[in-house]
């Protein structure tokens, strides 16, 4: 990606990409083409070739995560199942996870040490899953109260003990996910001292209302960002007061967000473009600019009808003369991931309903976003 602000990957012929993730060294890419399958691609030079197709799920795969340390892939889906995939001799083998849920598994993330993972679902609970050596099986413990609706997103605190969740009951929450069977008792954190499993450490309402689509901890774990269906983005700071700052955007709702550094956030959604936000030391949240910098078009003759048609393209107010949106993504962005470790990665990747996966290179973007460094 050197010398380029982004790399656009189109592997599924305009089929919507439900979710995606790169492996630890970014040489492989796993994605779901809006089906029950997971496609794994390998990078060779500047091109990508399909390595294999994983088809253990009976219904659509909704989320996945690839552990960089242990090279294990976890997937979950509408069939209420989750699988942990391990690669042996080039062949991927699944192990079913005992989730004990009766609704779709909507989101999944490995913990930082990759000894456990969290699965959110439509059954109003979070499954914290870990490997039980005696049973030779992945088992789970449930966090239920006070969740009142579908869990749409989860993210882990860097200390490996706290998990954040956003749900369709208009709440963002932080829970203790300490599993005494496999780990030592956690030390107190700014989010709270009581670290027993399932303890509610913090709860935040989403502005004026709206589903909480995505949550993300900052690299230090002292901040939490979430985006809502009311076109809002909010950041909470851990501590006694737990200060929350919220701004509402004029564009369409965002569906995914990620803390890329302690002060910088990137979020995207129905507006088709990723946006950069900054949360400073004074707890002030500022919308900076979209990552897609639209190039000025030469003046030309066009009718009023042509202008109104151009304003009605996939939720975007900007379009080209050909009728395509001026943004890289031509439809909603549904998934954003760090490329590399949070806070030290070299970029982010976004996936959309248009079937594109786009890798945004931070170093090249620094010069294109009004000289502002992403840090």
C-alpha positions in Angstrom: 0.0 0.0 0.0 3.0 2.3 0.0 2.4 5.5 -1.8 -1.4 4.9 -2.1 -4.1 6.3 0.1 -6.2 3.2 -0.3 -6.4 -0.2 -1.9 -9.8 -1.3 -3.3 -10.4 -5.1 -3.3 -13.4 -6.4 -5.3 -13.6 -10.2 -4.9 -17.3 -11.1 -4.9 -18.7 -9.3 -8.0 -20.8 -6.7 -6.3 -22.4 -9.1 -3.8 -22.7 -7.5 -0.4 -19.9 -8.2 2.0 -21.6 -8.9 5.4 -18.3 -9.0 7.4 -14.6 -9.3 6.8 -11.3 -9.6 8.6 -7.6 -9.9 7.8 -5.1 -12.3 9.5 -2.3 -11.0 11.6 0.2 -10.2 8.8 -2.5 -9.1 6.3 -1.6 -11.8 3.8 -5.0 -13.4 4.0 -8.5 -12.0 4.0 -11.7 -13.8 5.2 -15.1 -12.4 4.2 -18.7 -13.5 4.0 -20.5 -12.8 0.6 -23.9 -12.3 2.3 -24.4 -16.1 2.6 -23.6 -19.1 4.8 -20.1 -19.3 3.4 -16.8 -17.8 4.5 -14.3 -17.2 1.6 -10.6 -17.0 2.4 -8.3 -15.3 0.0 -4.5 -15.2 -0.1 -2.5 -12.2 -1.3 0.2 -12.8 -3.9 2.0 -9.6 -5.0 -0.8 -7.1 -5.7 -3.5 -9.7 -6.5 -5.8 -11.9 -4.4 -6.7 -15.5 -5.1 -9.2 -17.7 -3.4 -7.7 -20.2 -1.1 -10.8 -22.0 0.3 -14.4 -21.8 1.2 -15.7 -22.6 4.7 -19.4 -23.7 4.6 -20.1 -25.2 8.0 -22.8 -22.6 8.9 -26.4 -23.5 7.9 -27.5 -19.9 7.5 -25.9 -16.5 6.8 -22.6 -15.6 8.6 -23.0 -12.3 10.5 -19.6 -11.7 11.9 -16.1 -13.1 12.3 -12.8 -12.4 13.9 -9.2 -13.6 13.2 -6.8 -14.0 16.2 -3.4 -12.6 15.2 -1.5 -14.4 17.9 -2.9 -17.9 17.5 -4.1 -17.8 13.9 -7.6 -19.0 14.8 -10.8 -17.7 13.0 -14.1 -17.5 14.9 -17.4 -17.1 13.0 -21.0 -16.7 14.1 -24.3 -16.5 12.2 -28.1 -16.7 11.9 -28.0 -20.4 12.6 -27.4 -19.6 16.3 -23.9 -21.2 16.1 -20.3 -20.2 16.4 -17.3 -22.1 15.1 -13.6 -21.8 16.0 -11.5 -22.6 12.9 -7.9 -23.9 13.0 -5.7 -24.4 10.1 -3.7 -27.7 10.0 -1.6 -28.5 6.9 -3.5 -26.0 4.8 -6.9 -27.4 5.8 -9.3 -25.5 8.0 -11.2 -27.5 10.6 -14.1 -26.2 12.6 -15.0 -26.8 16.3 -18.6 -26.0 17.3 -19.0 -23.7 20.3 -21.6 -24.4 22.9 -23.4 -21.0 22.9 -26.7 -22.1 24.4 -28.7 -19.4 22.6 -32.1 -19.5 20.8 -31.6 -16.5 18.5 -29.1 -15.5 15.8 -25.5 -14.8 16.9 -24.9 -11.3 15.6 -21.3 -10.3 16.6 -18.1 -11.9 17.8 -14.6 -10.7 19.0 -11.6 -12.4 20.4 -10.2 -11.1 23.7 -6.7 -9.5 23.5 -5.0 -12.7 24.7 -7.2 -14.8 22.5 -8.1 -17.3 25.3 -11.7 -16.4 25.1 -14.2 -14.5 22.9 -17.5 -12.7 23.2 -20.6 -13.4 21.1 -23.6 -11.1 21.1 -27.0 -12.4 19.9 -30.7 -11.7 19.5 -31.4 -13.6 22.8 -30.6 -10.4 24.8 -27.3 -11.8 26.2 -23.5 -12.0 25.6 -21.8 -15.4 25.6 -18.3 -15.3 27.0 -16.7 -18.4 25.5 -13.5 -20.2 26.6 -11.9 -23.6 26.0 -12.7 -26.2 28.7 -9.7 -28.6 28.6 -11.3 -31.4 30.6 -14.3 -31.5 28.2 -12.2 -30.7 25.1 -14.8 -28.2 24.1 -15.6 -24.5 23.8 -18.1 -23.6 26.5 -19.8 -20.3 27.4 -21.0 -18.3 30.3 -23.9 -15.8 29.9 -24.1 -12.1 30.7 -27.8 -11.3 30.7 -28.9 -8.4 32.9 -29.8 -5.6 32.2 -29.7 -6.2 28.4 -33.2 -5.8 27.0 -32.8 -6.4 23.3 -30.5 -7.7 20.6 -26.7 -7.2 21.1 -25.4 -5.6 17.9 -21.7 -5.2 18.6 -19.0 -6.1 21.2 -15.5 -5.0 21.8 -12.8 -5.9 24.4 -10.9 -3.7 26.8 -7.1 -4.1 26.4 -6.9 -5.5 29.9 -8.7 -8.7 28.7 -11.3 -8.5 31.4 -13.9 -5.9 30.3 -16.2 -6.2 27.4 -18.3 -3.4 25.8 -21.6 -4.0 24.1 -24.0 -1.9 22.0 -27.6 -3.1 21.6 -30.9 -2.2 20.1 -32.4 -1.1 23.5 -30.5 2.2 22.8 -27.8 1.4 25.3 -24.0 1.1 25.4 -22.7 -0.9 28.3 -19.4 -2.1 29.8 -19.4 -5.5 31.7 -16.9 -7.5 33.6 -16.1 -10.7 31.6 -13.6 -12.2 34.2 -13.7 -16.0 33.9 -12.2 -17.4 37.1 -11.8 -20.8 35.6 -9.0 -19.7 33.3 -7.5 -16.4 34.6 -6.4 -14.6 37.6 -8.5 -12.0 39.4 -8.4 -8.6 37.6 -7.0 -5.4 39.2 -9.4 -2.4 39.6 -9.9 -0.2 36.5 -11.2 3.4 36.0 -14.4 1.7 34.9 -15.0 0.2 38.3 -13.6 -2.0 41.1 -16.1 -4.9 41.2 -14.8 -7.4 38.7 -17.0 -10.4 39.3 -18.3 -12.0 36.1 -21.3 -10.2 34.5 -21.0 -7.1 36.7 -22.3 -4.0 35.0 -19.5 -1.5 35.1 -21.1 1.3 33.1 -24.3 2.0 31.2 -24.9 4.9 28.7 -28.0 5.9 26.9 -27.6 6.8 23.2 -28.4 10.5 22.9 -32.0 11.0 21.9 -32.5 7.4 21.0 -31.6 4.9 18.3 -30.0 1.5 18.1 -26.3 1.4 19.1 -24.8 -0.2 16.0 -21.1 -0.3 17.0 -18.8 0.2 20.0 -15.0 0.5 20.3 -12.6 1.0 23.2 -9.6 3.3 22.8 -6.1 1.7 22.8 -5.7 2.6 26.5 -9.2 1.3 27.3 -10.1 4.6 29.1 -12.5 5.8 26.4 -15.5 4.1 24.7 -17.0 5.3 21.4 -20.4 4.2 20.0 -22.5 5.2 17.0 -26.3 5.2 16.9 -29.1 5.0 14.4 -30.0 8.7 15.2 -26.9 9.7 13.3 -25.1 10.3 16.5 -21.6 9.5 17.7 -20.7 9.5 21.4 -17.6 9.1 23.5 -17.5 8.2 27.2 -14.4 8.7 29.4 -13.8 6.2 32.3 -13.6 7.6 35.8 -15.8 8.8 38.6 -17.9 11.2 36.4 -17.8 9.1 33.3 -18.1 12.2 31.1 -20.0 11.6 27.8 -19.8 13.8 24.7 -22.2 13.4 21.9 -22.6 15.1 18.5 -25.3 14.5 15.9 -24.4 14.5 12.2 -26.4 15.8 9.3 -25.6 12.8 7.1 -27.1 9.3 7.3 -26.5 7.0 10.3 -23.2 5.3 10.9 -23.1 1.6 11.3 -19.5 0.9 12.4 -16.8 2.7 14.3 -13.2 2.1 15.6 -10.8 4.0 17.8 -7.6 4.1 15.7 -5.6 6.0 18.3 -6.3 7.5 21.7 -7.7 10.7 20.1 -8.9 9.6 16.7 -12.0 7.7 15.6 -13.1 6.5 12.2 -16.7 5.7 11.5 -18.8 4.9 8.5 -22.3 3.7 7.5 -25.1 4.6 5.2 -23.4 7.7 3.9 -20.9 5.4 2.0 -17.8 7.3 3.2 -15.6 6.9 6.3 -15.4 9.9 8.6 -12.6 11.0 10.9 -13.5 12.3 14.4 -11.2 13.7 17.1 -11.7 13.4 20.9 -9.2 15.6 22.7 -7.9 15.8 26.2 -10.7 18.2 27.2 -13.3 15.6 26.2 -14.3 17.6 23.2 -15.5 15.6 20.2 -15.1 17.1 16.8 -16.1 15.9 13.3 -13.1 16.6 11.1 -13.5 15.3 7.5 -14.5 12.4 5.4 -11.6 10.2 4.2 -13.0 10.2 0.7 -11.8 13.6 -0.6 -14.1 14.4 -3.6 -12.3 15.9 -6.5 -13.8 19.0 -8.1 -15.5 18.3 -11.4 -15.2 20.5 -14.4 -18.2 22.7 -15.1 -20.5 21.3 -17.7 -24.1 21.8 -19.0 -26.7 19.9 -17.0 -30.4 20.2 -16.5 -32.1 20.7 -13.2 -33.5 17.2 -13.5 -30.0 15.8 -13.9 -29.0 17.6 -10.7 -31.9 16.1 -8.7 -31.1 12.7 -10.0 -27.5 13.0 -8.9 -28.6 13.9 -5.4 -30.5 10.7 -5.1 -27.7 8.2 -5.4 -27.4 5.7 -2.5 -27.7 8.1 0.3 -25.0 10.5 -0.9 -25.3 14.2 -1.7 -22.3 14.0 -4.1 -22.2 12.1 -7.3 -20.3 12.0 -10.6 -21.6 12.8 -14.0 -22.0 9.1 -14.7 -24.5 8.8 -11.8 -22.1 6.9 -9.5 -21.5 8.2 -6.0 -18.3 10.2 -5.8 -17.2 8.1 -2.8 -15.1 4.9 -3.1 -17.9 2.8 -1.7 -21.0 2.8 -3.7 -23.3 1.7 -0.9 -23.4 1.5 2.9 -20.3 0.6 4.8 -21.2 -2.2 7.3 -17.9 -3.2 8.8 -14.7 -1.3 9.7 -11.6 -3.0 11.1 -8.1 -2.0 12.2 -5.3 -3.2 9.9 -2.8 -4.2 12.6 -3.0 -3.6 16.4 -5.3 -0.9 17.7 -3.4 2.3 18.2 -0.4 1.0 16.2 -2.0 -0.2 13.0 -1.1 1.1 9.5 -4.7 1.6 8.4 -8.3 0.5 8.5 -10.3 -1.7 6.2 -13.9 -1.2 5.4 -16.5 -3.5 3.8 -19.8 -2.5 2.2 -23.0 -3.6 0.6 -21.4 -2.8 -2.7 -19.1 -5.8 -2.4 -16.0 -3.8 -1.9 -13.3 -4.1 0.7 -11.2 -1.0 0.9 -7.9 -0.7 2.9 -7.2 2.9 3.9 -3.5 3.7 4.4 -2.9 6.1 7.3 0.5 7.5 6.1 -0.9 8.4 2.7 -4.1 9.8 4.2 -2.2 12.3 6.4 -1.5 14.6 3.5 -4.9 14.3 2.0 -6.9 15.3 5.2 -5.9 18.9 5.4 -2.5 18.0 6.7 -3.9 16.5 9.9 -2.1 13.4 11.3 -4.2 10.5 12.5 -2.9 10.3 16.0 
